[in-house]
Amino acid sequence: MDSSEFLDFLTSRCSVREYGGTELSPREEEYILNCAVTAPSAGNLEAWDVVVVRIREQKEALSEAAFDQPHVAAAGSLFVACANYVRSMSRYGERGILYAVQDTTIACSYMMLAAHALRLHTCWVGAFDEDVVRDILHLPGHVRPMAILCVGRGSPPGSLTPRMASSEHVHEEFW
């Protein structure tokens, strides 16, 4: 893949909120997770974990925890990306909290792009009640849910959402 193909790949990805409910195959899930472990991480500690959710009742409970977003329940699989503070704090102390958050978001981004490479659709969900998600998934205290990644076969919107030009984000040398 050359640089223009890569940019086309990135710009063709979009958030999808309508899914057909078809489950992912074990091979598709494994590919997504294998891609996630290639993500860079602070000190190579990989301070993230993921809970893969396939059971309809679990997805429905997480949909409610995500303030009743229906696409959460409708996705084929959910990948709940969690920051594992202990893993990074063991080396970096309090700064390790930030590194765990960064590691988790990078790994989740890799999962999203891996799904896109499989021609699957995704939606990153960050709006949810953390305590409810923690209870549903029986998360230990040192783990924080950061994102619910909906993955499945869906219906993309008719057009892509316009994006700001990179020049709108960039400051040279100083703000």
C-alpha positions in Angstrom: 0.0 0.0 0.0 1.5 3.4 -0.9 0.9 6.6 0.9 -2.1 7.7 -1.2 -3.8 4.3 -0.7 -3.2 4.6 3.0 -4.8 8.0 3.1 -7.7 6.7 1.1 -8.0 3.8 3.5 -8.1 6.2 6.5 -10.6 8.6 4.9 -13.0 5.9 3.9 -13.5 4.8 7.5 -16.5 6.2 9.2 -18.6 5.6 12.3 -21.5 3.3 11.7 -24.5 3.2 14.0 -26.7 0.7 12.1 -25.8 -3.0 12.3 -27.4 -6.2 11.0 -26.6 -8.1 14.2 -24.4 -10.7 12.4 -21.8 -12.0 14.7 -18.1 -11.7 14.0 -16.2 -14.9 13.3 -13.6 -16.1 15.7 -11.0 -15.4 13.0 -12.2 -11.8 12.6 -12.0 -11.2 16.3 -8.6 -12.8 16.5 -7.3 -10.6 13.7 -8.6 -7.5 15.4 -6.9 -8.4 18.7 -3.7 -9.5 17.0 -3.5 -6.0 15.4 -4.2 -4.3 18.7 -1.1 -5.9 20.3 1.1 -4.3 17.7 0.2 -0.9 19.0 3.0 1.2 20.5 2.8 1.6 24.3 4.7 3.4 27.0 7.7 1.3 28.1 6.2 -1.5 26.0 4.0 -2.4 29.0 0.8 -2.6 27.0 -1.2 -1.2 29.9 -4.6 -2.1 28.4 -7.0 -5.0 28.4 -10.1 -5.7 26.4 -13.3 -7.5 27.2 -14.9 -9.0 24.1 -18.7 -9.1 24.5 -20.9 -11.3 22.2 -23.8 -12.3 24.3 -27.0 -10.4 23.4 -28.0 -9.8 27.0 -24.6 -8.4 27.8 -24.7 -6.1 24.8 -28.1 -4.9 25.7 -26.9 -4.1 29.3 -24.0 -2.2 27.9 -26.3 -0.4 25.5 -28.3 0.8 28.5 -25.1 1.8 30.3 -24.2 3.8 27.2 -27.3 6.0 27.7 -29.5 3.8 25.5 -27.5 4.0 22.3 -29.1 1.2 20.3 -26.1 0.5 18.0 -24.2 -0.9 21.0 -26.7 -3.7 21.4 -26.9 -4.3 17.6 -23.2 -4.6 16.8 -21.8 -8.1 16.1 -19.2 -7.8 18.9 -18.2 -5.2 21.4 -14.6 -4.7 22.4 -14.5 -2.8 25.7 -11.1 -1.3 25.9 -9.8 -0.8 29.4 -6.8 1.0 30.9 -4.9 -1.2 33.3 -3.3 1.3 35.6 -1.3 -1.2 37.7 0.6 -2.4 34.6 2.0 1.1 33.9 2.1 2.5 37.4 4.5 -0.3 38.4 7.2 1.5 36.4 6.0 5.1 36.1 4.1 5.8 39.3 1.2 8.3 39.0 2.3 9.2 35.4 1.5 5.6 34.6 -2.2 6.5 34.7 -1.8 8.8 31.7 0.3 6.2 29.9 -2.4 3.5 30.5 -5.0 5.9 29.0 -2.8 6.6 26.0 -1.9 2.9 25.5 -5.6 2.0 25.6 -6.7 4.6 23.1 -3.9 3.7 20.7 -4.8 -0.1 20.9 -8.5 0.7 20.4 -7.6 2.8 17.4 -5.6 -0.1 16.0 -8.7 -2.4 16.6 -10.9 0.0 14.7 -8.5 0.2 11.8 -8.1 -3.6 11.8 -11.9 -4.0 11.6 -11.9 -1.5 8.7 -9.3 -3.6 6.9 -11.6 -6.6 7.2 -14.4 -4.4 5.7 -16.2 -4.4 9.0 -17.8 -1.3 10.5 -17.1 0.3 13.8 -18.3 3.0 16.1 -16.2 4.2 19.1 -18.5 4.9 22.0 -17.1 7.0 24.8 -20.4 8.1 26.4 -21.3 5.6 29.1 -21.7 5.2 32.8 -18.3 3.8 33.9 -19.6 2.4 37.2 -22.4 0.5 35.4 -20.0 -0.8 32.8 -17.6 -1.8 35.5 -20.4 -3.8 37.3 -21.6 -5.5 34.1 -18.2 -6.7 33.2 -16.9 -7.4 36.7 -13.9 -5.2 36.2 -11.3 -5.0 38.9 -10.6 -1.7 40.7 -7.3 -1.0 38.9 -9.0 -1.2 35.5 -11.0 1.7 33.9 -13.2 1.2 30.9 -12.2 3.8 28.3 -14.2 2.9 25.2 -16.8 0.5 23.9 -15.9 -0.3 20.3 -18.9 -1.6 18.3 -17.8 -3.8 15.5 -20.0 -5.6 12.9 -21.5 -5.6 9.5 -23.5 -2.4 9.1 -24.9 0.2 6.9 -22.6 3.2 6.5 -24.1 6.6 6.2 -24.7 7.9 2.7 -21.9 10.4 2.9 -18.8 10.8 5.0 -18.7 13.5 7.7 -16.5 16.5 6.5 -13.3 16.8 8.4 -11.3 19.9 9.2 -8.2 20.6 7.2 -5.0 19.6 9.0 -4.0 23.3 8.9 -6.8 24.0 11.3 -5.0 21.8 13.9 -1.4 22.8 13.4 0.6 25.5 15.0 4.2 26.2 13.9 6.8 26.4 16.7 4.4 28.2 19.1 0.6 28.3 19.6 
